[in-house]
Amino acid sequence: MKYKLSPTETIEINTIVLDLNGTLAIKGKIVEGTKERLKKLKDLGFKIILFTGDQRNNAQEICSELEIDFKKATS
């Protein structure tokens, strides 16, 4: 999606990167309404990526349920 910031400046956002805890889930459980909100964003053409350290080792399962991409942060 393109957004006009000023008469001469436009940005385009195609991908949204989110973290897991406190954004999509709390204590490992998906926040109510998250799946529906993400679907609306995907329907608008955004690619959604979860970027997390996956401390609970359940991020892939959550991403599968939410139908979003998963990228694990490593040190």
C-alpha distance (Angstrom), angle and dihedral (degrees) to the residues before:
residue distance angle dihedral
M1 . . .
K2 3.75 . .
Y3 3.77 121.0 .
K4 3.77 124.4 -166.9
L5 3.80 109.4 -138.2
S6 3.77 96.3 177.3
P7 3.80 137.2 -13.6
T8 3.82 88.9 -80.2
E9 3.81 104.6 29.4
T10 3.81 128.4 71.9
I11 3.80 129.1 169.7
E12 3.78 129.0 -163.7
I13 3.80 121.8 -146.5
N14 3.80 117.8 -167.6
T15 3.79 102.8 154.2
I16 3.79 131.6 47.8
V17 3.81 117.4 -160.3
L18 3.81 116.3 -158.4
D19 3.78 135.7 178.5
L20 3.77 123.9 -134.7
N21 3.80 115.1 -128.9
G22 3.78 113.2 65.2
T23 3.80 93.0 4.2
L24 3.80 109.0 56.0
A25 3.79 99.1 3.0
I26 3.78 142.0 21.1
K27 3.81 118.3 -149.1
G28 3.79 89.5 -11.2
K29 3.81 95.8 -53.0
I30 3.81 122.3 112.8
V31 3.79 111.8 -111.5
E32 3.81 113.3 -112.8
G33 3.81 111.8 -96.6
T34 3.81 94.3 18.6
K35 3.80 95.8 113.0
E36 3.80 92.3 51.4
R37 3.81 93.1 47.4
L38 3.79 92.4 49.2
K39 3.80 90.3 49.4
K40 3.81 89.6 55.2
L41 3.81 90.3 52.1
K42 3.81 91.7 47.8
D43 3.81 90.2 48.2
L44 3.82 87.2 56.0
G45 3.81 88.4 56.7
F46 3.80 101.8 -99.6
K47 3.79 121.7 141.4
I48 3.82 109.9 -137.4
I49 3.80 120.9 -150.9
L50 3.79 127.5 -175.9
F51 3.82 111.6 -147.4
T52 3.79 112.5 -171.5
G53 3.78 145.4 142.0
D54 3.81 86.6 -126.7
Q55 3.80 95.9 -140.0
R56 3.82 91.7 170.4
N57 3.83 92.2 48.2
N58 3.81 91.7 -130.9
A59 3.81 102.3 99.4
Q60 3.81 95.2 104.3
E61 3.80 90.4 52.4
I62 3.81 91.3 48.7
C63 3.80 91.7 47.7
S64 3.78 90.9 50.7
E65 3.79 90.4 52.2
L66 3.83 92.3 46.5
E67 3.83 92.0 41.7
I68 3.81 94.1 -128.6
D69 3.81 133.7 127.7
F70 3.80 120.9 -94.2
K71 3.81 127.7 -145.7
K72 3.80 119.2 177.6
A73 3.79 119.4 -143.7
T74 3.79 113.0 -135.3
S75 3.77 132.4 -176.7
